[in-house]
Amino acid sequence: MMKLVREVFIEIYLILFGVVFVICKAFPLKNKVVFVTSFKENNLAIYHEMERVQFPSSIIFLSTKRVYQSIKSEVNVPVYPIETKNPFKMIVSIYHLATARKIIVDNYYGFLAATNFKPEVECIQVWHAAGAIKTFGMKDKSIEGRTKRAKKRFKKVYSKFHKVVAGSDYFGHIFQEAFDLKEENILKTGIPRTDLFFDQEKHEQIKKNFFKQYPELQGKKLILYAPTYRDQGMDQAFALNIDELYNKFKDEYVLIVRLHPSVMMNLDLKYEGFVYDFSKYPNINDLLIVVDLLITDYSSIPFEFAMLNKPMIFYAYDLEQYLEGRGLWESYDSMVPGPIVKTTKEIATTILNHEFDFQKIYAFNQKWNQYSNGEAAKNLVHYISSFEGSRDVDITKDVSK
């Protein structure tokens, strides 16, 4: 019953959205790029490159509530809320969406099912990760129980992606499967958010700023625990045995916890000086640069962390349950570039014995970050500016060199 009610509300919302979009579409297209954002890293990398080259189009950001204030504080262009309950603000956002020549999105947005862009418009999906362990899109096992109408809506949204930005041939093939797209829809520019990992000057500045803000962490080895989101029905409890880690590592290490943005959990951090909650820290990539070791599970963070050639531990304590509910693109042990453990005791042993294979990390990086060479934002902005209004031109061979 609840699923039916949910579907009814979604359909009503999309009908209203579609009516407003059709009205706004009657206005002429503007020389304008619109970013639709729920994650900021890729979008800001592209925006700052546009600033650097004095991009000739006007730029607008439409942001979800989670990143709205953060985006607004970092850009010098108009920022409007999207998926807001304020009717006037929503109409303004839809107007910009309907009158832009280029639209850059970074996630699944259901309202795209209610859009019908003009032929001159190009929608570019930059996604919000450099790779994927867990399945998504039409390959996500969790959508099996959804209605036929919902699945049809998903496909309609994915069909709006004229181009999808990929950092490798391998990830490009995954996008084709996930979104039911063709090879010509894949734009191999590299992932803009990864450009940071090639800028050593920025690395030094990030470290300097971080330790200025947290001087008590200077001289410690930093472990980042960054678990992914678990779907409804899975155990959401905090899975690490902090007592065990504290007793073994309190003198030499610090544990930084970064929960997924969709996870709402109050952490009882009674281990002063050893455990820090960085769940609301504004930039995950900055943390990757300052920490020494990553503990994660099915998250996309390893695809970027591998670029730094640092060790990783994969804490897959609920692997069987996750496989059943969500699904992975390959067998887990063949995908991840580090030891797989299922208990906190195994984590401690792995750290103490330094059981890491850096050749495996290197191979993982080569596989997933093939085209991410420090100029991904430059490549993508070049594509947008050089082929304004034409989505039939394939320049992947040029921009991915």
C-alpha positions, -999 to +999 in steps of 0.1 A: +000+000+000+028+024+009+045+017-024+013+026-043+009+058-023+045+067-030+040+061-067+009+083-068+027+112-052+056+108-076+033+108-106+015+139-094+048+157-088+061+148-123+029+159-140+031+193-123+068+196-130+062+187-167+034+213-171+057+241-158+086+228-179+065+229-211+055+265-203+091+275-196+103+257-227+084+282-248+110+308-239+141+309-262+172+290-252+200+310-236+237+307-239+237+292-205+252+262-186+231+248-157+246+226-130+222+203-112+240+193-080+237+170-051+274+164-048+298+193-052+333+179-060+329+173-098+308+204-103+331+227-085+361+214-104+343+221-137+331+255-125+366+266-114+380+256-148+353+276-165+363+306-144+399+301-153+393+302-190+366+329-187+339+306-201+316+327-224+283+313-213+264+323-182+264+297-154+236+287-130+236+262-101+205+243-091+214+226-058+197+201-034+194+211+002+224+190+013+249+211-008+230+243-013+248+265+013+282+249+005+279+256-032+266+291-026+296+299-005+321+287-032+308+302-065+302+337-078+271+328-099+234+324-091+225+294-070+189+282-067+173+253-048+160+223-067+134+198-055+123+225-030+088+229-015+088+266-023+067+269-055+082+302-067+118+289-063+109+257-080+095+275-110+127+296-113+148+264-112+126+248-139+128+279-160+166+277-160+165+240-167+142+245-197+162+274-212+198+262-209+218+248-238+240+227-216+229+209-185+253+191-162+239+166-137+257+145-111+230+119-099+197+103-107+170+131-107+135+118-111+122+151-125+142+145-157+115+120-166+092+150-170+115+169-193+116+170-231+146+190-240+149+209-273+171+192-299+199+218-294+202+210-257+228+185-243+226+169-209+259+156-195+260+132-166+292+136-146+281+112-118+295+115-083+322+088-082+352+077-101+342+040-101+317+016-087+318-016-066+280-019-060+255-020-089+234+010-097+209+021-124+190-006-141+214-032-127+206-024-091+191-055-076+171-034-051+148-021-079+135-056-086+105-050-063+096-017-078+065-013-101+067-015-139+058+021-140+087+030-117+112+010-138+098+028-169+104+061-152+140+051-143+147+043-180+132+076-191+155+095-168+186+076-180+176+083-216+181+120-210+218+115-206+233+125-240+268+120-226+282+104-195+316+113-183+339+083-175+375+079-163+381+046-180+369+023-207+359-001-179+337+024-161+323+035-195+310-001-201+294-001-167+276+032-174+263+016-207+249-013-187+235+008-158+218+034-180+211+013-211+232+036-233+255+032-263+292+036-266+288+070-283+271+083-252+303+078-232+326+108-229+361+097-218+375+130-205+385+116-170+367+125-138+371+162-129+371+157-091+403+136-095+424+166-109+432+175-073+453+143-068+478+155-094+484+189-078+512+185-052+511+222-044+474+219-034+482+188-014+507+207+007+483+235+013+455+211+023+478+194+048+489+227+062+454+240+066+442+207+081+469+204+108+465+241+116+428+234+123+436+201+141+471+205+156+465+177+181+466+153+150+500+164+139+525+135+141+498+108+144+490+082+118+455+088+106+431+060+098+399+070+079+369+047+084+344+055+056+316+030+053+290+032+025+252+036+029+233+004+036+199+001+020+167-001+040+164-035+058+202-039+064+218-034+097+227+003+101+246-001+134+281+012+137+302-019+131+337-012+145+348-024+179+364+008+190+376-007+223+398-032+204+413-005+182+418+019+210+437-006+231+461-015+203+466+018+185+458+048+208+494+058+212+504+060+175+471+063+155+439+084+153+407+071+139+387+095+117+351+084+111+333+097+080+298+083+076+279+084+043+259+117+038+227+097+038+233+081+071+219+098+102+236+084+133+248+099+165+282+084+174+292+079+210+328+091+208+340+085+243+376+079+232+389+114+234+420+120+214+416+088+195+383+089+176+370+120+156+337+123+138+344+140+105+310+130+089+302+167+083+337+177+071+330+196+039+354+179+015+361+141+015+390+145-010+409+167+014+406+139+040+420+114+015+451+135+011+459+139+048+451+103+060+475+074+059+451+044+057+415+038+045+390+013+059+359+010+038+336-016+023+315-011-009+321+027-012+334+044-043+361+062-023+389+036-031+388+046-068+402+080-058+423+069-029+442+045-052+456+075-070+475+083-039+490+048-036+481+044+000+469+012+017+433+002+021+414-024+042+380-037+031+358-043+061+330-065+045+314-079+076+280-081+059+291-091+024+266-119+019+237-097+030+249-069+008+252-092-022+217-104-017+202-069-013+222-047-037+247-066-058+282-060-071+296-055-106+321-084-101+331-108-073+342-087-044+376-103-039+385-097-076+375-061-075+390-046-043+428-037-041+433-047-005+428-073+022+392-082+029+383-086+066+351-093+086+361-085+122+378-056+140+404-081+152+413-088+116+416-051+109+440-047+138+461-077+126+463-064+091+475-030+102+501-045+127+515-069+100+512-043+072+495-068+049+491-046+018+498-053-018+508-020-035+511-037-069+474-045-067+466-009-058+486+002-089+467-022-112+434-011-097+443+026-104+453+018-140+420+000-146+397+026-132+415+060-137+427+054-173+418+089-185+420+108-153+454+125-157+450+158-139+433+176-168+398+161-167+380+194-159+400+211-187+390+183-211+354+185-203+352+223-205+370+221-239+344+197-251+315+219-239+330+251-254+341+236-286+309+218-294+283+241-280+249+229-292+261+198-310+259+165-292+266+144-323+303+151-324+326+125-307+358+140-295+368+113-270+399+104-289+412+140-286+403+148-250+414+115-235+450+117-247 
